[in-house]
Amino acid sequence: MAQTRFSADGFWWWDGAEWRPAFSQDRLWRWDGQGWVPARPPAASGSGSGIGLALGLIGGFVVILVLVSILVIVVLLTMGGQIANVFSNVTAALG
């Protein structure tokens, strides 16, 4: 018997005349070339539980928060007098 030919993504198999789905509609069964077998869940990559991804996202958020805070402090230190002057002018114009 000839070896079953699967598509590069593994979702289709060639029956000699047309491409047929290699997974059932509910994705619980997979065609292995001989018959339908239970589909295995995709192999987990990385930590498996997503803890590494969560820590990376939290760390990235903290870094961005620190950089924005530093930028605000620098702007206030360099332009604080000018900003205060603008508010004084607005207060004088209103009062």
BADRENSE-76754 format. One record per residue (C-alpha): residue in one letter; x, y, z; residue number from 1. Coordinates in Angstrom, 1 decimal. Example, Ala and Ser with C-alpha at 12.3 -4.5 7.8 and 13.67 -1.06 7.14 Angstrom:
2
(a, (12.3, -4.5, 7.8), 1)
(s, (13.7, -1.1, 7.1), 2)
This chain:
95
(m, (0.0, 0.0, 0.0), 1)
(a, (1.3, 3.5, -0.9), 2)
(q, (2.2, 5.9, 1.9), 3)
(t, (-0.4, 8.5, 2.6), 4)
(r, (0.6, 12.0, 1.5), 5)
(f, (-0.3, 14.9, 3.8), 6)
(s, (-0.3, 18.6, 3.1), 7)
(a, (2.6, 20.7, 4.5), 8)
(d, (0.3, 22.0, 7.3), 9)
(g, (-1.0, 18.5, 8.1), 10)
(f, (-4.7, 19.4, 7.8), 11)
(w, (-5.2, 17.6, 4.5), 12)
(w, (-4.4, 14.2, 2.9), 13)
(w, (-4.3, 13.1, -0.7), 14)
(d, (-6.5, 10.1, -1.5), 15)
(g, (-5.2, 9.8, -5.1), 16)
(a, (-7.9, 11.9, -6.6), 17)
(e, (-8.5, 14.8, -4.2), 18)
(w, (-7.4, 16.4, -1.0), 19)
(r, (-9.5, 15.4, 2.0), 20)
(p, (-9.6, 16.8, 5.5), 21)
(a, (-7.2, 15.0, 7.9), 22)
(f, (-9.2, 16.0, 10.9), 23)
(s, (-12.8, 15.5, 11.8), 24)
(q, (-15.1, 18.5, 11.9), 25)
(d, (-15.0, 18.5, 15.7), 26)
(r, (-11.1, 18.1, 15.6), 27)
(l, (-11.4, 15.1, 18.0), 28)
(w, (-10.3, 12.5, 15.3), 29)
(r, (-7.3, 12.5, 12.9), 30)
(w, (-6.7, 10.4, 9.7), 31)
(d, (-3.4, 8.6, 10.1), 32)
(g, (-3.4, 7.1, 6.6), 33)
(q, (-5.0, 3.8, 7.7), 34)
(g, (-8.0, 5.0, 9.7), 35)
(w, (-9.4, 7.5, 12.1), 36)
(v, (-7.5, 7.8, 15.5), 37)
(p, (-8.0, 10.1, 18.4), 38)
(a, (-6.3, 13.5, 17.7), 39)
(r, (-3.6, 14.4, 20.1), 40)
(p, (-3.6, 18.0, 21.5), 41)
(p, (-0.8, 20.1, 20.1), 42)
(a, (2.4, 19.8, 22.1), 43)
(a, (2.8, 22.7, 24.6), 44)
(s, (5.8, 24.9, 23.9), 45)
(g, (7.7, 26.8, 26.6), 46)
(s, (6.5, 26.5, 30.2), 47)
(g, (3.2, 24.9, 29.2), 48)
(s, (1.2, 26.9, 31.7), 49)
(g, (1.9, 30.4, 30.3), 50)
(i, (3.6, 31.6, 33.4), 51)
(g, (6.7, 32.8, 31.5), 52)
(l, (4.5, 34.7, 29.0), 53)
(a, (2.6, 36.4, 31.9), 54)
(l, (5.8, 37.4, 33.7), 55)
(g, (7.2, 38.7, 30.4), 56)
(l, (4.1, 40.8, 29.8), 57)
(i, (4.1, 42.2, 33.3), 58)
(g, (7.8, 43.0, 33.1), 59)
(g, (7.3, 44.8, 29.8), 60)
(f, (4.4, 46.8, 31.3), 61)
(v, (6.5, 47.8, 34.3), 62)
(v, (9.4, 48.9, 32.1), 63)
(i, (7.1, 51.0, 29.9), 64)
(l, (5.5, 52.5, 33.1), 65)
(v, (9.0, 53.4, 34.5), 66)
(l, (10.1, 55.0, 31.2), 67)
(v, (6.9, 57.1, 30.9), 68)
(s, (7.3, 58.2, 34.5), 69)
(i, (10.9, 59.3, 33.8), 70)
(l, (9.8, 61.2, 30.7), 71)
(v, (7.0, 63.0, 32.7), 72)
(i, (9.5, 64.0, 35.4), 73)
(v, (12.0, 65.3, 32.9), 74)
(v, (9.3, 67.3, 31.1), 75)
(l, (8.0, 68.8, 34.4), 76)
(l, (11.6, 69.7, 35.6), 77)
(t, (12.5, 71.4, 32.3), 78)
(m, (9.2, 73.1, 31.5), 79)
(g, (7.6, 73.4, 35.0), 80)
(g, (8.1, 77.2, 35.1), 81)
(q, (6.5, 77.7, 31.7), 82)
(i, (3.5, 75.5, 32.6), 83)
(a, (3.0, 77.3, 35.9), 84)
(n, (3.2, 80.6, 34.0), 85)
(v, (0.4, 79.5, 31.5), 86)
(f, (-1.9, 78.5, 34.4), 87)
(s, (-1.2, 81.9, 36.1), 88)
(n, (-2.1, 83.7, 32.9), 89)
(v, (-5.3, 81.6, 32.6), 90)
(t, (-6.2, 82.3, 36.3), 91)
(a, (-5.6, 86.0, 35.9), 92)
(a, (-7.7, 86.2, 32.7), 93)
(l, (-10.6, 84.4, 34.4), 94)
(g, (-10.5, 86.3, 37.7), 95)
